[in-house]
């Protein structure tokens, strides 16, 4: 195997347990097994890839969901492997920490951009290239949030490779200077590797904790509460947005110069 495409065509089924043509044109990406289980239960479809690094399921409408794991390296891996499928749209359903008082637990964020603090994306594009979503895809997501009678936030997400930073006052001071609205471990990587591979991409993030204050740091108990209250709605908005996008068949890729 000499080309990126050849490798991806071999590895995508190996990682997910699904044949390439079993993965749909439109995709939800997540790093939560319960989202995968809820999707499979809702549409009565099989979960493939049990025991493999990633799992996937596809409904009768051709919408797929992939659980790719946690962190920027896994985010880069799935966006590279998807060159074998060339999806028409990918939406990441993830959680993030809220960094502003105007962002509360349970709020949804549609990132306008992400700061590349994770380092992984540096292997793909020069540091000065901004990590951006495909805004036309975000339009569909925005419409679905409004249809549910909900408000949402927009702003810049800081993506980091650091899982344990909540104790570091110097890092928190730095985050305040960036004026970012939230922090996660995947969004910037997904945006940049999606750009490189010409995959339309977006992210709908659920604020799960407020880590700038000690009492706001996520715990096992607090995460269970957030999951119970908001995960069903988070997943449903993603399903509706990407299904509508598939039905309308609207092109969302940016034009090349």
C-alpha positions as CSV (number, residue, x, y, z in Angstrom):
1,X,0.0,0.0,0.0
2,X,1.7,3.2,-1.2
3,X,-1.0,5.9,-1.2
4,X,-3.0,7.4,1.6
5,X,-6.2,6.2,0.0
6,X,-5.0,2.6,-0.2
7,X,-4.1,2.6,3.4
8,X,-7.4,4.3,4.5
9,X,-9.4,1.8,2.4
10,X,-7.7,-1.0,4.2
11,X,-7.7,0.5,7.7
12,X,-11.2,2.0,7.9
13,X,-12.9,-1.5,8.0
14,X,-10.1,-2.8,10.3
15,X,-10.7,0.0,12.8
16,X,-14.6,0.0,12.7
17,X,-15.6,-3.5,11.7
18,X,-17.7,-2.0,8.9
19,X,-17.3,-2.3,5.2
20,X,-16.7,1.0,3.5
21,X,-20.0,0.9,1.6
22,X,-21.8,0.2,5.0
23,X,-20.9,3.7,6.2
24,X,-23.3,6.5,5.1
25,X,-22.7,9.7,3.2
26,X,-23.5,11.7,6.4
27,X,-21.9,11.0,9.7
28,X,-22.1,11.7,13.4
29,X,-18.9,11.4,15.3
30,X,-18.8,11.0,19.0
31,X,-16.6,9.6,21.8
32,X,-19.4,8.3,24.0
33,X,-20.5,4.7,23.9
34,X,-24.0,5.6,25.2
35,X,-24.6,7.8,22.1
36,X,-23.8,4.8,19.9
37,X,-26.1,2.6,22.0
38,X,-29.0,5.1,21.9
39,X,-28.6,5.5,18.1
40,X,-28.7,1.8,17.5
41,X,-31.7,1.3,19.8
42,X,-33.6,4.2,18.2
43,X,-33.1,2.9,14.7
44,X,-32.9,-0.8,15.5
45,X,-29.6,-1.2,13.7
46,X,-26.5,-3.2,14.6
47,X,-23.4,-1.9,16.2
48,X,-20.3,-3.0,14.3
49,X,-16.8,-3.0,15.6
50,X,-17.3,-4.3,19.1
51,X,-13.9,-5.0,20.5
52,X,-12.2,-2.8,17.8
53,X,-10.7,0.7,18.4
54,X,-13.9,2.3,16.9
55,X,-17.6,1.3,16.6
56,X,-20.2,2.3,14.0
57,X,-23.8,2.0,13.3
58,X,-25.9,3.0,10.2
59,X,-29.7,3.5,10.1
60,X,-32.0,2.9,7.1
61,X,-31.7,6.5,6.0
62,X,-28.0,6.1,5.5
63,X,-26.9,8.1,8.5
64,X,-24.0,6.7,10.4
65,X,-22.5,7.3,13.8
66,X,-18.9,6.4,14.7
67,X,-17.5,6.3,18.2
68,X,-13.8,7.2,17.5
69,X,-12.5,7.5,21.1
70,X,-11.1,10.4,23.1
71,X,-8.4,12.9,22.2
72,X,-6.9,14.7,19.3
73,X,-4.9,11.8,17.9
74,X,-8.0,9.7,17.6
75,X,-9.8,12.6,16.0
76,X,-7.1,12.9,13.4
77,X,-7.2,9.2,12.8
78,X,-10.9,9.0,12.0
79,X,-10.8,12.1,9.8
80,X,-7.9,10.5,7.9
81,X,-9.6,7.1,7.6
82,X,-12.7,8.7,6.2
83,X,-10.9,9.7,3.0
84,X,-11.8,6.1,2.0
85,X,-15.5,7.0,2.3
86,X,-15.4,10.7,1.3
87,X,-18.5,11.6,3.4
88,X,-20.7,14.6,2.3
89,X,-20.9,15.9,5.9
90,X,-19.6,15.0,9.3
91,X,-20.8,16.4,12.6
92,X,-19.0,15.9,15.9
93,X,-21.2,15.6,19.0
94,X,-18.8,16.2,21.9
95,X,-18.7,17.7,25.3
96,X,-16.7,20.7,26.4
97,X,-15.8,22.7,29.5
98,X,-17.4,26.2,29.7
99,X,-14.9,29.0,30.2
100,X,-17.3,32.0,30.4
101,X,-20.0,33.0,32.9
102,X,-22.4,33.3,30.0
103,X,-21.9,29.6,29.2
104,X,-23.7,27.3,31.6
105,X,-23.9,23.5,32.0
106,X,-26.4,22.1,29.4
107,X,-25.8,24.9,26.9
108,X,-25.0,24.0,23.3
109,X,-22.1,25.6,21.5
110,X,-21.6,25.8,17.7
111,X,-18.0,26.8,17.5
112,X,-17.1,29.5,15.0
113,X,-13.4,28.3,15.2
114,X,-11.0,26.5,17.4
115,X,-7.6,27.4,18.7
116,X,-5.0,24.7,17.9
117,X,-3.5,24.1,21.3
118,X,-3.4,20.3,20.9
119,X,-0.3,20.1,18.6
120,X,-1.7,17.2,16.5
121,X,-3.0,19.5,13.8
122,X,0.5,20.9,13.3
123,X,1.4,17.7,11.4
124,X,-1.3,18.7,8.8
125,X,-1.2,22.4,8.3
126,X,1.0,25.4,9.3
127,X,0.2,26.8,12.7
128,X,-1.2,30.0,11.3
129,X,-4.0,28.2,9.4
130,X,-7.3,28.7,11.4
131,X,-9.3,25.6,12.4
132,X,-12.8,26.3,11.0
133,X,-16.0,24.4,10.5
134,X,-18.0,24.3,7.3
135,X,-20.4,27.0,8.1
136,X,-23.2,25.8,5.7
137,X,-23.3,22.6,7.7
138,X,-23.6,24.6,10.9
139,X,-26.6,26.3,9.4
140,X,-28.6,23.1,9.4
141,X,-27.6,22.4,13.0
142,X,-28.5,25.9,14.1
143,X,-32.0,25.5,12.5
144,X,-32.6,22.3,14.4
145,X,-31.6,23.9,17.7
146,X,-34.1,26.7,17.1
147,X,-36.8,24.2,16.0
148,X,-36.5,22.7,19.5
149,X,-37.0,26.1,21.0
150,X,-33.5,26.3,22.4
151,X,-30.8,28.9,22.5
152,X,-27.2,28.2,21.8
153,X,-23.8,29.9,22.0
154,X,-21.2,30.6,19.4
155,X,-17.5,31.4,19.9
156,X,-14.0,30.0,19.8
157,X,-13.1,26.7,21.4
158,X,-9.7,26.0,22.8
159,X,-8.5,22.4,21.9
160,X,-5.8,20.9,24.1
161,X,-4.0,17.6,24.5
162,X,-4.0,18.1,28.3
163,X,-6.6,15.9,30.0
164,X,-5.6,17.1,33.5
165,X,-5.1,20.8,33.6
166,X,-7.8,22.0,36.0
167,X,-5.2,22.4,38.8
168,X,-2.9,24.6,36.8
169,X,-3.5,28.3,37.6
170,X,-1.0,29.5,35.0
171,X,-2.8,27.6,32.2
172,X,-6.1,28.9,33.4
173,X,-4.8,32.5,33.3
174,X,-3.6,31.8,29.7
175,X,-7.1,30.5,28.8
176,X,-8.6,33.8,30.1
177,X,-6.4,35.7,27.7
178,X,-7.5,33.7,24.7
179,X,-11.2,34.8,25.3
180,X,-12.4,31.4,24.3
181,X,-15.9,30.2,25.2
182,X,-15.0,26.5,25.9
183,X,-12.3,23.9,26.0
184,X,-12.1,20.4,24.6
185,X,-9.7,17.8,23.2
186,X,-10.9,17.2,19.6
187,X,-12.6,20.1,17.8
188,X,-9.5,21.9,16.3
189,X,-8.1,18.6,15.1
190,X,-11.3,17.5,13.4
191,X,-11.6,20.9,11.7
192,X,-8.0,20.9,10.4
193,X,-7.8,17.3,9.3
194,X,-11.2,17.7,7.7
195,X,-9.9,20.7,5.8
196,X,-6.9,18.7,4.6
197,X,-9.1,15.8,3.5
198,X,-11.8,18.0,2.0
199,X,-14.5,16.7,4.3
200,X,-17.3,19.1,5.3
201,X,-17.3,19.2,9.1
202,X,-18.9,20.8,12.1
203,X,-19.3,20.4,15.8
204,X,-22.1,20.6,18.3
205,X,-20.7,20.8,21.8
206,X,-22.5,20.3,25.0
207,X,-21.2,22.2,28.0
208,X,-20.7,19.5,30.7
209,X,-18.7,21.4,33.3
210,X,-17.3,24.8,34.4
211,X,-13.7,23.8,35.1
212,X,-12.3,27.3,35.8
213,X,-13.6,27.1,39.4
214,X,-12.7,24.1,41.7
215,X,-16.3,23.4,42.4
216,X,-17.1,23.3,38.7
217,X,-14.6,20.6,37.7
218,X,-16.3,17.5,36.3
219,X,-16.7,14.5,38.5
220,X,-18.2,11.1,37.9
221,X,-21.4,12.1,39.7
222,X,-21.8,15.4,37.9
223,X,-21.2,13.9,34.5
224,X,-23.9,11.3,35.1
225,X,-26.3,14.2,35.8
226,X,-25.4,16.0,32.6
227,X,-25.6,12.8,30.6
228,X,-29.1,12.0,32.0
229,X,-30.4,15.5,31.4
230,X,-29.0,16.5,28.1
231,X,-27.5,13.6,26.1
232,X,-30.7,12.5,24.4
233,X,-31.4,16.0,23.1
234,X,-27.8,16.4,22.0
235,X,-28.0,13.3,19.9
236,X,-31.4,14.0,18.6
237,X,-30.5,17.4,17.3
238,X,-27.5,15.9,15.5
239,X,-29.6,13.2,14.0
240,X,-32.2,15.6,12.7
241,X,-29.7,18.1,11.3
242,X,-27.7,15.5,9.4
243,X,-30.8,13.7,8.2
244,X,-32.3,16.9,6.8
245,X,-29.0,17.7,5.2
246,X,-29.0,14.3,3.5
247,X,-32.6,14.6,2.4
248,X,-32.1,18.0,0.8
249,X,-28.8,16.9,-0.7
250,X,-27.5,20.5,-0.5
251,X,-23.9,20.8,-1.3
252,X,-21.9,22.2,1.6
253,X,-18.3,22.0,0.5
254,X,-16.5,25.3,0.0
255,X,-15.5,26.2,-3.5
256,X,-11.9,25.9,-4.5
257,X,-10.0,28.9,-5.8
